[in-house]
Amino acid sequence: MTETTQTRSVPPGGATKQRSPEYRLAADALRGLRQDLFHDAFAYRPLPRAGADGTSARRGPGRMRDYAAWAPHAVVVALGVVAMLFALASTDRAGLLSLLSGLLALGPVLLTLVRPVGAFWCSLAASAVALVLGGGSGFGDWPWLPGSFLTHLVVLTVVALRTRPRVAAWMWVMTAAYGFVAESLFGWDHYSTDVGPMLILSALILLVVTVRHIRREAQQEVTAQQTVTEAERSRRTLLEERTTIARELHDVVAHHMSVVAIQAEAAPYRVENPPPELEQAFATIRENAVAALTELRRVLGVVRAEDYEAPDAPQPTLADLDALLANVREAGLEVTKTVTGAVRELPQGVELSAYRIVQEALSNTLRHAPGADARVEIGYVLGGLGLRIVNGRPPAPHLVKPSPGAGHGVTGMRERVSMLGGEMTAGPAADGGHEVTVFLPVPAGATAGEDGA
């Protein structure tokens, strides 16, 4: 018994045959055609109502605003009725055939309201049926009768508005294919053809619709990008403000911890023959202060930039507010200061934040209300510190125009108040200006030697 082994040679690369670029391009085109015009062509996709923010909805009085939402549907129905009347007027048949020709013109247009892609195929089919029923022997009515011509243009326009630009391109290609096939196979004994006018008019209409689609998508992308950019800018500003606050608090707390360590080290030498227990207690205080200072620098050091250097001068407090007011007066802002309550030294974190809040509020007045006067009110109360910075209405004619802002200064002020556990309101004042009101709590018994943050 002899076994026969058969071998079949496989050409090199046969298992993974490389397709030509033209083949891949054609395959992708057919895949797109199938997806756009054949896949779920008669799917139910009702035309949504118009948004409440449309022009007609805003201008319409009373009940007309509710009806304005159905304006797109009414326009489509009106165009369908016009196409039907045009078909009835242009046919030379009477009775049932005339009515059927009108319905063939109306039906595809109405179908665009619920099944847009299916309406396109129905429009082509209705054009062929109407041609058979109407005879199509007139000059210039092949392969579309006058009513079918108008109907198909309306259907192309509505479907293109409801779908994407690629669908509009495929509809134009299929319309051209239908026209050339009908002309080549059945139009040899006719005097004229309207394929050319149909293709030219439909191309112009679809081009306008496509440009509208592209413009709307570009506007949506720009709006979305602006929203993302503004959110990112606000987030970055908030982080930068937190970083600034952390740096300032680090400088304040580090200063006090250094003083504690130095005083604890020097304290035993101020007492003659101190007991060992006292020396040990001061040594423990110094060690804890140094350890806390080291840990503080390690944790908060991450917020410092590589080129950041701690300021040599002490951080500003409310005692330096007069210099700030003099500075803004030189910039052209008339500002007054009122202090109520018993003036006392507050924790440096509170003093620093209060100074920065007044500084930012006056800067906002210079930017957004040039020419207006401002008033700074400081109230020392039992539970904390109250601030009120208010500016009046800017004079109408003024040489300096307000500069637009993104509201990041207010964000920074709110962040400072929030970190101190306080409260803040910012908004229009009763006289038309702007007002910022802040309350920063201070625990009972807190002094300037304590960090209020």
C-alpha positions in Angstrom: 0.0 0.0 0.0 1.6 3.2 -1.1 0.8 6.6 0.5 0.7 9.6 -1.7 1.6 12.9 -0.2 0.2 15.9 -2.0 1.7 19.3 -1.5 0.3 22.6 -2.5 2.6 25.5 -3.0 1.5 28.7 -1.5 2.8 31.8 -3.2 4.9 34.0 -1.0 2.8 36.4 0.9 -0.4 34.6 -0.1 -1.6 34.2 3.5 -1.3 37.9 4.1 -1.8 39.3 0.7 -1.2 43.0 0.6 -4.0 45.0 -1.0 -3.2 47.9 -3.2 -4.0 51.4 -2.0 -6.7 51.8 -4.6 -8.4 48.6 -3.5 -8.3 49.8 0.2 -9.7 53.2 -0.8 -12.5 51.6 -2.8 -13.3 49.2 0.0 -13.4 52.0 2.6 -15.7 54.0 0.3 -18.1 51.1 -0.2 -18.0 50.5 3.6 -18.9 54.1 4.2 -21.7 54.0 1.6 -23.2 50.9 3.3 -23.0 52.5 6.7 -24.4 55.8 5.7 -27.2 54.9 3.2 -28.0 51.2 3.7 -27.4 50.3 7.3 -30.6 51.0 9.3 -31.8 53.3 6.5 -35.4 53.3 7.7 -34.5 53.6 11.4 -36.9 55.8 13.4 -35.1 59.2 14.0 -37.7 61.8 14.7 -36.9 65.5 14.1 -36.4 67.0 17.6 -38.2 70.2 18.6 -36.3 73.5 18.3 -34.5 74.7 21.5 -36.1 77.2 23.8 -33.2 79.6 23.2 -33.8 80.1 19.6 -34.6 83.5 18.1 -38.2 82.8 17.4 -38.7 81.4 20.8 -37.2 84.5 22.4 -39.2 87.0 20.4 -42.5 85.2 20.3 -45.1 86.5 22.8 -46.9 84.2 25.2 -48.2 81.0 23.7 -46.2 81.6 20.5 -43.1 80.6 22.3 -44.5 77.1 22.7 -45.5 76.9 19.1 -42.1 78.1 17.9 -40.5 74.8 19.0 -42.4 73.1 16.2 -41.3 75.7 13.6 -38.9 73.2 11.8 -41.6 70.6 11.4 -44.0 73.3 10.1 -41.4 74.4 7.5 -40.9 70.8 6.3 -44.7 70.2 6.0 -45.1 73.5 4.1 -42.4 72.5 1.6 -44.1 69.1 1.1 -47.4 70.8 0.4 -45.7 73.2 -2.1 -44.1 70.2 -3.8 -47.5 68.4 -3.9 -49.3 71.4 -5.4 -46.5 71.8 -7.9 -46.9 68.2 -8.9 -50.7 68.5 -9.3 -50.3 71.7 -11.4 -47.7 70.2 -13.7 -49.4 66.9 -14.5 -51.8 66.4 -17.4 -53.5 63.4 -15.9 -56.8 63.7 -14.0 -58.6 61.8 -11.2 -56.8 59.2 -9.2 -53.5 59.4 -11.1 -53.3 63.1 -10.5 -53.9 62.6 -6.7 -51.3 59.8 -6.7 -48.7 62.0 -8.3 -49.3 64.6 -5.6 -49.0 62.1 -2.8 -45.8 60.8 -4.4 -44.4 64.3 -4.1 -45.6 64.9 -0.6 -44.8 61.5 1.0 -40.9 61.6 0.8 -40.8 65.1 2.2 -43.0 64.2 5.2 -40.9 61.0 5.7 -37.8 63.2 6.4 -39.4 64.1 9.7 -39.1 60.5 11.1 -36.8 58.5 8.8 -34.5 60.8 7.0 -32.2 58.3 5.1 -35.2 56.2 4.1 -36.9 59.3 2.8 -34.0 59.7 0.3 -34.6 56.2 -1.1 -38.3 56.8 -1.2 -37.8 60.0 -3.1 -35.8 58.2 -5.8 -38.4 55.5 -6.0 -41.3 58.0 -6.1 -39.5 59.9 -8.9 -39.5 56.7 -11.0 -43.1 55.8 -10.2 -44.3 59.3 -10.9 -42.4 59.2 -14.2 -44.2 56.1 -15.2 -47.6 57.4 -14.1 -47.1 60.8 -15.7 -45.6 59.7 -19.0 -42.7 62.0 -18.9 -43.0 63.0 -22.5 -42.6 66.7 -22.0 -39.5 68.8 -22.8 -37.1 68.8 -19.9 -39.0 66.4 -17.6 -36.7 63.3 -17.8 -35.9 61.5 -15.5 -37.7 63.8 -13.0 -41.1 65.3 -13.4 -41.4 68.9 -12.2 -43.0 67.9 -8.9 -40.5 65.1 -8.4 -37.7 67.5 -9.2 -38.7 69.9 -6.4 -39.5 67.0 -4.0 -36.0 65.5 -4.4 -34.3 68.8 -3.9 -36.3 69.4 -0.7 -35.5 65.8 0.5 -31.8 66.2 -0.2 -31.8 69.5 1.8 -33.6 68.3 4.8 -31.7 65.0 5.0 -28.4 66.8 4.7 -29.4 69.2 7.5 -30.3 66.2 9.7 -27.2 64.1 9.0 -23.5 64.6 8.5 -21.7 65.9 5.4 -20.5 62.5 4.3 -24.2 61.4 3.9 -24.9 64.4 1.8 -22.0 63.5 -0.5 -23.3 59.9 -0.9 -26.8 61.1 -1.6 -25.4 63.4 -4.4 -23.5 60.4 -5.9 -26.5 58.2 -5.8 -28.7 60.9 -7.3 -26.2 61.3 -10.2 -26.1 57.5 -10.6 -29.9 57.3 -10.8 -30.0 60.2 -13.3 -27.3 58.8 -15.6 -28.7 55.2 -15.5 -32.2 56.4 -16.3 -30.9 58.6 -19.1 -28.8 55.9 -20.6 -31.3 53.1 -20.5 -34.7 54.8 -20.9 -34.1 58.3 -22.1 -33.0 57.8 -25.6 -36.3 58.8 -27.2 -36.7 62.0 -25.1 -35.8 65.5 -26.2 -34.1 66.7 -23.1 -32.9 65.7 -19.7 -32.8 67.5 -16.4 -30.0 65.5 -14.9 -27.6 68.4 -15.3 -29.8 71.0 -13.5 -30.5 68.5 -10.8 -26.9 67.8 -10.1 -25.9 71.5 -10.2 -28.6 72.7 -7.9 -28.3 69.8 -5.5 -24.5 70.3 -5.4 -24.9 74.0 -4.5 -27.5 73.2 -1.9 -25.5 70.4 -0.3 -22.4 72.6 -0.4 -24.1 75.3 1.6 -25.5 72.8 4.1 -22.0 71.2 4.5 -20.4 74.6 5.1 -23.1 75.2 7.7 -22.4 71.9 9.4 -18.6 72.6 9.4 -19.1 76.1 10.8 -21.4 74.8 13.6 -19.0 72.0 14.6 -16.2 74.5 14.6 -18.2 76.8 16.9 -19.0 73.9 19.2 -15.3 72.9 19.4 -14.2 76.4 20.1 -16.8 76.8 22.8 -15.8 73.4 24.4 -12.2 74.4 24.2 -12.8 77.8 25.7 -14.8 76.1 28.6 -11.9 73.6 29.2 -9.3 76.4 29.0 -11.2 78.6 31.4 -11.7 75.7 33.9 -8.0 74.9 33.6 -7.0 78.5 34.0 -9.2 78.8 37.1 -7.8 75.6 38.5 -4.2 76.8 37.8 -4.9 80.2 39.4 -6.3 78.5 42.5 -3.3 76.2 42.8 -0.9 79.2 42.4 -2.8 81.1 45.0 -2.6 78.1 47.4 1.1 77.9 46.7 1.6 81.5 47.5 -0.4 81.2 50.7 1.6 78.1 51.7 4.8 79.9 51.1 3.8 82.9 53.2 2.5 80.7 56.0 5.7 78.7 55.9 7.8 81.8 56.3 5.6 83.0 59.2 5.5 79.6 61.1 9.2 78.9 60.3 10.1 82.3 61.9 8.3 81.6 65.1 9.6 78.1 65.4 13.2 79.4 64.9 12.5 82.0 67.7 11.2 79.2 70.0 14.3 77.1 69.4 16.7 80.0 70.0 14.9 81.1 73.2 14.8 77.6 74.5 18.5 77.2 74.0 19.3 80.6 75.6 16.8 80.3 78.5 19.0 78.2 80.9 21.8 80.8 80.7 19.4 83.5 82.0 19.0 81.7 85.3 21.8 81.3 87.8 22.4 77.6 88.6 19.3 76.2 86.9 18.1 72.8 88.2 18.9 69.9 85.9 15.2 69.3 85.3 14.8 72.8 83.9 17.8 72.4 81.7 16.4 69.1 80.4 13.0 70.7 79.8 14.4 73.6 77.8 16.6 71.1 75.8 13.5 69.0 75.0 11.6 72.2 73.9 14.5 73.1 71.6 14.8 69.6 70.2 11.0 69.5 69.5 11.1 73.0 67.9 14.0 72.0 65.7 12.3 68.7 64.7 9.1 70.5 63.9 10.9 73.2 61.9 12.7 70.5 59.9 9.5 68.6 59.2 7.7 71.8 58.3 10.4 72.7 55.8 10.4 69.2 54.4 6.6 69.1 53.9 6.0 72.7 52.7 9.3 72.9 50.8 7.6 71.1 47.9 5.6 74.2 47.1 8.7 76.3 46.5 10.0 76.8 43.0 13.7 76.0 42.5 14.5 79.7 42.1 12.2 80.9 44.9 13.9 82.7 47.8 12.2 83.6 51.0 11.8 87.4 51.3 14.3 89.1 53.6 11.7 91.7 54.7 9.0 90.7 57.1 5.6 89.9 55.6 3.1 92.8 55.5 0.5 93.3 58.2 -2.4 95.7 58.8 0.1 98.1 60.3 1.5 98.5 56.7 -1.9 99.3 55.3 -1.4 103.1 55.2 1.6 102.7 52.9 -0.6 100.5 50.6 -3.3 103.2 50.6 -0.8 105.9 49.8 0.4 103.8 46.9 -3.0 103.3 45.3 -3.8 107.0 45.8 -0.7 107.8 43.7 -2.3 105.5 41.1 -5.4 107.7 41.0 -7.8 105.9 43.4 -9.4 108.0 46.0 -9.6 105.7 49.1 -10.4 106.3 52.7 -9.9 104.1 55.7 -12.1 103.6 58.8 -11.1 101.6 61.8 -13.6 100.6 64.5 -13.1 98.6 67.7 -10.0 98.2 69.9 -7.0 97.9 67.6 -4.8 95.0 68.7 -2.2 92.7 67.2 -3.6 89.6 65.6 -1.9 86.3 64.6 0.4 87.0 61.6 -1.6 84.6 59.4 -4.7 86.7 59.9 -2.8 90.0 59.5 -1.1 88.8 56.3 -4.4 87.5 54.7 -6.3 90.7 55.7 -3.6 92.8 54.0 -3.6 90.7 50.9 -7.4 90.8 50.7 -7.5 94.6 50.9 -4.7 94.8 48.4 -6.5 92.6 45.9 -9.9 94.4 46.4 -8.3 97.8 45.7 -6.5 96.4 42.6 -9.8 95.2 41.3 -11.3 98.6 41.8 -8.4 100.2 39.8 -8.9 97.7 37.0 -12.7 97.4 36.8 -14.0 100.8 38.1 -11.5 103.5 37.0 -12.4 106.9 38.4 -14.5 105.5 41.3 -13.7 106.1 44.9 -13.2 103.3 47.4 -13.6 102.9 51.2 -11.8 100.4 53.4 -13.5 99.6 56.7 -11.7 97.5 59.4 -13.5 96.3 62.4 -11.8 94.7 65.4 -14.5 92.6 67.2 -14.4 90.1 70.0 -14.4 87.0 67.8 -12.1 88.2 65.0 -11.6 90.8 62.3 -14.1 92.3 59.9 -13.2 93.8 56.5 -15.3 95.7 54.1 -13.9 97.2 50.9 -16.5 99.0 48.8 -16.2 101.2 45.7 -18.8 103.5 44.2 -20.1 103.6 40.7 -17.4 104.8 38.2 -18.2 108.0 36.4 -19.8 107.5 33.0 -17.3 109.5 30.9 -13.8 108.5 31.8 -10.6 108.4 29.9 -9.5 105.0 31.3 -11.6 102.1 30.2 -12.3 99.1 32.6 -10.0 96.2 31.8 -11.8 92.8 31.7 -10.8 90.2 34.2 -11.4 86.5 34.7 -12.4 86.7 38.4 -9.2 85.0 39.6 -8.6 87.7 42.2 -11.9 86.9 43.9 -10.9 83.3 43.7 -7.7 84.0 45.5 -9.4 86.0 48.2 -12.0 83.3 48.8 -9.2 80.7 49.1 -7.4 82.8 51.8 -10.7 83.2 53.7 -11.5 79.6 53.4 -8.1 78.5 54.8 -8.6 80.7 57.8 -12.1 79.3 58.4 -13.8 82.7 57.7 -16.6 84.0 55.6 -16.7 86.2 52.5 -19.2 87.8 50.2 -18.5 89.7 47.0 -21.1 91.4 44.8 -22.8 94.6 43.6 -23.3 97.3 46.2 -26.6 99.2 46.7 -25.3 102.3 45.0 -24.2 100.5 41.9 -20.6 99.9 42.9 -19.0 96.7 44.2 -18.5 95.4 47.7 -16.3 92.8 49.4 -17.1 91.8 52.9 -14.9 89.4 54.9 -14.8 88.1 58.4 -11.7 86.3 59.7 -12.2 84.5 63.0 -9.5 84.9 65.7 -9.6 82.5 68.7 -10.0 84.2 72.1 -6.6 85.0 73.6 -4.7 84.6 70.3 -1.9 87.1 69.9 0.6 88.1 67.3 3.0 85.5 68.5 0.6 82.7 67.4 -0.1 81.6 63.8 -3.7 82.1 63.1 -3.7 79.8 60.0 
